[in-house]
Amino acid sequence: MYSWAQRDDTQVLDEPLYASYLTLTGAPRPYTDLVLQSQDGNGNRMLRSLMEGGAVQAVAVPSPHGTRTESVQPRIVYLKHMAKHRIGIDRELLRKGRHFLLVREPSAVIHSFSEVLEATLQETCYPALLELYSELRSMGQAPPVVLSDDLVRDPDGMLRALCAALDLPFQPQMLNWPAGPKAYDGVWAPWWYQQTHKSSGFQQPASKQQQGEQQQPQQQQGAQQPPPKQLPDHLKPLLEECRPLYALLRRHALKPLRDAATAVPRPLGSGEADSSECGGKPGQAAAAGSSASSSAGGSEKQHSGTHAYLDDPRNADILVGMWDGVTGGFDLVWRPEAKVSVLDSGFLLGDGVWEGIRLHRGVLLFMQDHIDRLFEGAKALAMDIGLTKQQLTQLVYDTVDGNGMSDGVHIRLMVTRGLKPTPYQNPRITIGQPTIVIVPEWKEAAAGPKEQGVRLFTCHVRRGSPDVQDPGWNSHSKLNCIAACIQANAAGADEALMLDPCGFVATCNSTNFFIVRKGEVWAPTTKYQMPGITRSKVLQLCRQAGIPCRELDFSLTQVYSAGEAFVTGTFAGQIPVKAVDGRAIGSGRRGPVVQRLQQLYKELCDSEAAGGRVAVDDCL
């Protein structure tokens, strides 16, 4: 509210529906009589008066020297509300305003409110905020949501984003205001605004800085916040009730902008603001509510590489299949709420196995091969999955069916050893059975790499032998491959080419590698690489189509002089390699053998899917 009051085109009013709310609800307040004396208790009448201009006053225009020199009729009337105050207000009045919601993190809301009054779910405003958002959305007026943490961390970027969302010009004077009480404060200010009155901007007030720490000037990235105070035990159940409501609102939060015209995104962080507000146009009413935190993030669309994909917004709302190894329960959990414990073996130790699987025309492609490899790795790690192959396969189908998926879907099936009672390596110290997570996504491979090819870089990181860590395990522990990928990234390549301990070519960091010499397909042996399922299908297709193929050891010299090269993987099938270590492979374009194999593999996938869903064999 103090920020909006600095604009040269805006008049602000502090919670003008408060008297109406207290009249209708009888909610206890130590200042009830003061509110009823200072405001009209009929909220609908008050809003209609605003819309007719009867309550709008001239505002002073700030000069460059900080003084007000001229009075003008405001173009914007900004009404700060608490969302719960909206009770009894006619729905049609909502249509006549422009709304946004300022949402604050629940623990901060509860702590702040409980210093004055008893905190309840209704008083926190989260139910009212969510109801208001839903109602405005159903009217085609979904309001922008601003997280107060984001506003404090990056006031410039967030105010630019908000003004752009409201089709208003950003005014830099919104970033600062004079400290102290304001003439437009509500009569309740002595109870609630003590800290706000110490502020002169969105930075943390000096009184709240940690002892011995100098007050930092407001900068582009905002101020760092002190750790939140611990809530007393009797308020912790209320916090748990508020968190899911806050999470729903947080999903719709604005991202900060560096410049409203170009909408360049800023990095996100955390912070905290002090109130909950909403704005409106002149003669129009607006409604809003109370608080929440940042961390809204976004996935970045990939444009190149072996795993380049087409972004699909449907993935934000997928259901994740989750098997709890402690309770034995299986649930489909909404993606934003799908979580495993920080004491899970996979998180603590990378102790688990996984598979990537494609869903094509309603069928899990080559599921028998994938499930066999998963169970083989689990048995080598002495991990009892606790389900048969058929049961686990059914869980995967249940997950994709629950999402209404049938085609163009990539699935990550992950099995970890399960929950630990304490961070500890020994697999005997595990509670219950493994944790199983099934993440399906609408995920089509981008056409560019499959047609134009990718660049590889030979890294110094070698593939190990089976007596160190068997490269045939598709384990969660992938640091060997990640280290190789890091080096490839630094070299500007799409993927790393890795050698075996003897210096022969082994594999790429996330795909299997092939070359073509004089029409013959060469594949490195599986001594030092994952026996890829797509890799095995390519060798099978070569034999069936009369394309000569061999598995053998070969060197980088033979790679550089190859006529073609390509990589294979479950996600993208076959991708041509146009260069290795800066040397063009063949013509530097997709060659005829790779193109033929891509077509043969597509036909194989179509044939597999045409057979329908087939039960897997439980035998190893």
Number of C-alpha atoms within 10 A of each C-alpha: 21 23 18 24 20 22 22 23 19 24 25 25 19 20 20 23 29 24 24 25 21 18 15 14 12 11 10 10 13 11 12 17 11 14 21 15 11 13 18 18 20 17 24 17 13 18 24 16 16 17 20 12 14 12 14 20 15 14 20 20 19 16 11 9 7 11 10 13 11 12 13 13 15 22 17 21 28 29 27 26 27 29 30 23 24 24 14 13 18 12 12 8 16 21 16 15 23 21 27 25 31 27 32 29 24 26 23 21 23 24 18 15 16 16 11 12 13 11 17 16 14 11 20 26 25 29 18 23 26 18 14 23 24 16 15 17 12 10 12 10 17 17 21 19 23 31 30 29 29 29 28 26 29 28 27 24 25 24 24 24 26 22 14 17 15 17 9 11 11 17 17 13 16 20 19 18 17 14 14 14 14 12 6 14 16 19 16 15 15 12 11 17 16 12 14 20 17 17 19 18 21 28 27 27 18 15 11 12 15 12 8 6 8 9 15 14 11 19 13 12 20 25 24 17 18 12 7 10 9 10 14 8 8 8 16 14 9 17 21 12 14 24 15 14 17 21 17 14 22 21 15 16 22 18 26 26 23 19 16 20 10 8 15 14 14 15 14 17 19 21 25 28 25 21 20 24 26 28 27 23 21 22 22 24 28 26 29 29 28 27 31 28 26 25 16 17 12 9 8 7 11 12 15 19 19 27 22 21 21 15 17 12 10 9 15 14 13 23 24 25 26 22 21 18 20 14 9 12 9 14 16 20 16 14 15 14 12 15 12 17 13 12 17 23 25 25 17 16 16 16 21 26 25 24 19 17 21 24 24 19 18 20 21 27 22 19 20 18 13 20 24 17 22 23 22 18 20 23 12 10 16 11 21 13 21 14 11 16 22 15 14 18 20 13 21 22 21 15 24 27 12 14 18 12 19 16 17 15 20 23 21 16 22 21 26 26 29 28 26 22 10 11 14 14 13 8 15 9 14 20 15 16 21 27 25 24 25 24 21 25 24 20 21 18 18 19 16 15 25 24 17 15 26 26 26 25 25 21 21 13 20 23 27 17 15 13 7 8 14 18 19 18 22 21 23 18 17 12 10 15 19 15 16 24 24 16 18 22 14 9 16 12 23 21 27 30 30 27 23 19 14 11 14 18 29 29 26 26 24 20 27 25 26 27 26 24 16 9 15 16 22 22 24 22 17 17 17 24 27 20 17 20 16 22 22 14 17 23 20 13 17 20 13 10 12 8 15 15 20 14 13 13 17 17 14 16 10 13 22 19 15 19 20 30 30 24 24 24 19 19 21 24 20 30 28 30 31 24 23 21 17 12 15 18 25 20 11 19 18 23 21 11 19 24 16 13 19 19 12 17 18 14 12 15 19 15 12 18 19 13 9 13 14 13 13 19 12 13 8 9
